[in-house]
């Protein structure tokens, strides 16, 4: 179940959490949701989450977090769970590295409560 907030939504089932690798991309053109790609926006690509879903992404190597809105599909590389924009990757502190291990959850409370439990 999702709770809508304008054009965005937070997953409300309090159990969405995912760990894996994230990468960033400087996408041009149009996203899978039909909106123009904006590398300076705080958005991301996920394989299954509905467009408009807001998720908290935490970089497990430095503890930095950012909230992004899902507006695209992907990633298509094995082992990756989310692709974030350049702006999100900059806030997460992994521009130079290109890929980092992350925890993705349906909100800040989930991050604080479950990161250590779910990501090893």
C-alpha positions in Angstrom: 0.0 0.0 0.0 1.3 3.5 -0.8 0.3 6.8 0.7 0.1 9.4 -2.0 1.5 12.9 -1.4 1.0 14.9 -4.5 2.9 13.2 -7.2 5.1 11.3 -4.7 4.4 8.4 -2.3 6.1 6.7 0.6 5.5 3.0 0.9 3.5 2.5 4.0 3.9 -1.2 4.7 6.9 -0.5 6.9 8.7 -3.5 5.7 10.3 -2.5 2.4 14.1 -2.7 2.7 16.7 -3.7 0.3 20.5 -3.9 0.3 22.9 -4.0 -2.6 24.9 -1.9 -4.9 24.0 1.5 -6.3 25.4 3.3 -9.2 24.8 6.8 -10.6 23.9 8.0 -14.0 23.8 11.2 -16.0 20.7 10.4 -18.0 19.5 12.5 -20.8 16.2 12.4 -22.6 13.1 11.0 -21.0 12.7 8.6 -18.0 10.6 5.5 -18.1 7.9 7.5 -16.2 7.7 9.9 -19.1 9.2 12.9 -17.4 12.4 14.6 -18.6 15.6 13.3 -17.1 17.2 15.7 -14.7 20.7 14.7 -13.4 20.4 17.5 -10.8 17.1 16.1 -9.4 16.9 13.7 -6.5 15.4 10.8 -8.4 16.3 7.2 -9.1 15.7 4.1 -11.1 14.3 0.9 -9.5 13.1 -2.3 -11.1 9.8 -2.7 -9.3 8.8 0.2 -7.1 6.0 2.3 -8.4 6.8 5.6 -10.0 6.5 8.4 -7.4 7.6 6.2 -4.5 10.0 8.0 -2.1 12.8 5.9 -0.7 15.7 6.7 1.6 19.0 5.5 0.3 21.9 5.2 2.7 25.5 4.8 1.6 26.8 2.0 3.9 30.5 3.1 3.6 30.0 6.6 5.0 26.5 6.7 6.6 25.2 9.5 4.3 21.5 9.3 3.3 19.3 11.0 0.8 15.6 10.7 -0.1 14.9 10.1 -3.8 11.8 9.7 -5.9 11.5 6.7 -8.2 10.9 7.9 -11.8 12.8 5.4 -13.9 13.4 1.7 -14.4 16.6 -0.1 -13.9 19.3 -0.8 -13.0 20.0 -3.5 -15.5 23.4 -4.6 -14.1 23.4 -7.8 -12.0 23.8 -7.1 -8.3 22.7 -3.5 -8.4 19.4 -2.5 -6.7 19.1 1.2 -7.6 20.6 3.8 -9.9 20.5 7.3 -8.6 21.1 10.6 -10.3 24.3 12.5 -10.2 22.9 14.9 -7.6 21.8 12.0 -5.3 25.2 10.3 -5.7 26.9 13.6 -4.8 24.9 13.8 -1.6 25.7 10.2 -0.9 29.4 10.8 -1.5 30.2 8.2 -4.1 30.7 10.2 -7.4 34.3 9.3 -7.8 33.8 5.6 -6.8 30.9 5.2 -9.1 29.3 2.3 -7.3 28.7 1.8 -3.5 26.8 -0.6 -1.2 23.5 0.9 0.0 20.5 0.3 2.0 17.2 1.3 0.4 14.1 1.7 2.6 10.7 3.2 2.6 11.6 6.0 5.0 14.1 7.4 7.5 12.7 5.4 10.4 13.4 2.2 8.5 17.0 3.2 7.8 17.8 3.9 11.4 16.0 0.9 12.7 17.0 -1.8 10.1 20.3 -0.9 8.3 22.5 -3.0 10.5 20.0 -5.8 10.7 19.5 -6.2 7.0 22.8 -5.2 5.4 25.9 -7.1 6.3 
